[in-house]
């Protein structure tokens, strides 16, 4: 029985080797020691259209949806779904820039990215061997942004691509990153406050209930 399968196994191994070679020729990283289950989905990574062009087409969602408008200690803004890449060709790096009031207090957790802080935060993703649309999308979706738990932030996020020849291409739009502490009625209710419990407090005191060092 196994002897009868030998020619088919040899054929499959040859087809796997050919597929890996053809993927590599089309600019998709692949090796012959990968399984067919790994290689076949990589067909979707083959660039479409004129591969001589440097292309970056992406759009940013205007703003984060943050519960209670409060960016406190332990809360995280996940970048998943905030920037959608629809086309990417001959792009060697992605750059995410966060600028504005309070941006310097942010911490950006971004696996595979190089993160620098100055007046704001700049993160650069430049994988060895080039980048596909799927690689770039996964890298963006992996970004997580942390506040310091006390500082209000009103910042803007931009996503920029750098082509193989240095051409700079920007995603459409920007994302507002607005985290200003404010105790909404939902927050007050969740904390067990009633109208009677707020008697004698100023609006400032009410808005800052629970904020670190707010009293």
C-alpha positions in Angstrom: 0.0 0.0 0.0 2.7 2.5 1.0 4.8 1.6 -2.0 1.8 2.5 -4.2 1.7 6.0 -2.6 5.4 6.7 -3.2 5.0 8.3 -6.6 2.2 10.5 -5.4 4.2 11.6 -2.4 7.2 12.4 -4.7 4.8 14.4 -6.9 3.5 16.4 -4.0 7.0 17.2 -2.8 7.9 18.4 -6.2 4.8 20.6 -6.5 5.6 22.0 -3.0 9.2 22.9 -4.2 7.9 24.5 -7.4 5.3 26.5 -5.5 7.9 27.8 -3.0 10.2 28.8 -6.0 7.4 30.5 -7.9 6.2 32.4 -4.8 9.8 33.7 -4.3 9.9 34.8 -7.9 6.7 36.8 -7.3 8.3 38.6 -4.3 6.7 36.5 -1.6 9.2 35.0 1.0 8.9 31.2 0.9 11.1 28.1 1.3 10.8 24.5 0.1 10.8 23.2 3.7 7.5 24.8 4.4 4.3 22.7 4.2 1.7 23.0 1.5 -0.7 24.2 4.2 1.7 27.2 4.8 2.6 27.8 1.2 -0.8 27.8 -0.5 -2.3 30.8 1.5 0.8 32.8 0.5 -0.5 32.9 -3.0 -2.8 35.7 -1.8 0.3 37.8 -1.0 1.4 38.1 -4.6 1.3 41.8 -5.5 -1.4 42.8 -8.0 -0.9 45.1 -11.0 2.3 46.9 -12.0 4.9 45.8 -9.4 7.3 48.4 -10.6 5.2 51.1 -8.8 5.6 52.1 -5.2 2.0 51.9 -3.9 0.5 52.6 -0.5 -3.3 52.9 -0.2 -4.7 53.0 3.4 -7.3 54.9 5.3 -7.5 55.8 9.0 -10.6 55.7 11.2 -11.2 59.3 12.5 -11.1 58.6 16.2 -10.9 55.9 18.9 -14.1 54.8 20.7 -13.0 55.1 24.3 -15.3 54.2 27.2 -16.2 57.2 29.3 -13.7 59.5 27.5 -11.1 58.5 30.1 -7.6 57.2 29.5 -6.5 56.1 33.0 -3.9 53.8 34.5 -4.2 50.3 33.0 -6.4 51.4 30.1 -5.1 50.6 26.6 -6.0 52.0 23.2 -5.6 49.1 20.7 -4.8 50.1 17.1 -6.6 47.1 15.6 -8.9 48.2 12.8 -7.9 51.9 13.1 -5.9 51.9 9.8 -6.9 49.6 6.9 -4.4 48.9 4.1 -6.0 48.1 0.7 -2.8 48.1 -1.4 0.9 48.0 -0.7 3.7 47.4 -3.2 7.5 48.1 -2.9 7.1 49.6 0.5 10.1 49.1 2.8 8.9 50.8 6.0 5.8 52.1 7.8 5.9 55.0 10.2 3.3 55.9 12.8 3.5 59.5 14.3 1.6 60.6 17.4 1.8 64.3 18.0 -0.1 66.9 20.1 -0.9 67.8 23.7 0.2 65.1 26.1 1.6 62.8 23.4 5.0 62.7 25.0 3.5 61.0 28.1 2.2 58.0 26.0 3.8 54.6 25.9 3.5 52.7 22.7 3.8 48.9 22.8 4.5 47.7 19.2 6.1 44.3 18.6 8.6 44.5 15.7 8.5 48.3 15.6 11.3 50.7 16.7 9.7 53.3 19.0 11.2 56.8 19.7 9.9 59.5 22.0 10.5 63.2 21.8 7.8 65.8 21.7 5.5 63.0 20.6 6.0 59.3 19.7 7.3 57.9 16.4 7.2 54.2 15.6 8.9 52.6 12.6 8.3 49.2 11.2 10.9 48.0 8.7 11.1 44.2 8.4 14.0 42.5 6.7 13.2 41.2 3.2 10.4 43.6 2.4 6.8 43.8 3.3 3.4 42.6 2.0 0.0 44.2 2.6 -0.7 41.5 5.2 2.5 42.0 7.0 1.9 45.8 7.2 -1.7 45.3 8.4 -0.7 42.8 11.1 2.0 45.2 12.3 -0.4 48.1 12.6 -3.0 46.0 14.3 -0.4 44.9 16.9 0.1 48.5 18.2 -1.2 49.3 21.7 -1.1 52.7 23.3 -0.9 53.4 27.0 -1.4 56.6 29.0 0.2 57.5 32.3 -3.1 57.4 34.2 -3.2 61.1 34.9 -2.3 63.3 31.9 -4.9 64.5 29.4 -4.1 63.8 25.8 -5.3 65.5 22.7 -3.2 64.0 19.9 -3.2 63.1 16.2 -2.1 59.9 14.7 -0.7 59.6 11.2 0.4 56.6 9.2 3.1 57.0 6.5 4.8 54.6 4.2 8.3 54.8 2.8 8.9 53.3 -0.6 12.0 51.4 -1.7 13.3 54.5 -3.4 12.5 56.8 -0.5 9.1 58.0 -1.8 6.8 59.0 1.1 3.1 58.0 0.9 0.5 58.8 3.5 -2.6 57.0 4.6 -5.8 58.9 4.0 -7.0 60.9 7.0 -5.8 61.0 10.6 -7.0 59.5 13.9 -7.8 61.7 16.9 -6.5 60.4 20.1 -8.4 62.3 22.7 -8.2 61.1 26.3 -9.4 63.8 28.8 -10.6 62.7 32.2 -14.3 63.3 32.8 -16.5 61.4 35.2 -19.6 60.9 33.1 -22.9 59.9 34.7 -22.2 56.3 33.6 -18.9 56.4 35.5 -20.5 57.9 38.6 -23.3 55.4 38.6 -20.8 52.5 38.2 -19.0 53.9 41.3 -22.2 53.9 43.3 -22.7 57.7 43.5 -26.2 59.2 43.8 -27.4 62.8 43.7 -27.3 62.9 47.4 -23.7 61.6 47.5 -22.7 64.5 45.3 -24.1 67.2 47.5 -21.7 70.1 48.2 -19.2 69.1 45.5 -18.2 71.6 42.8 -18.5 70.6 39.1 -14.7 70.4 39.0 -14.7 67.9 41.9 -17.5 65.9 40.3 -15.8 65.7 37.0 -12.5 64.5 38.6 -13.9 61.9 41.0 -11.6 59.0 41.0 -8.8 60.8 39.1 -5.4 60.2 40.7 -4.5 63.0 43.1 -7.8 64.8 42.4 -8.9 64.7 46.0 
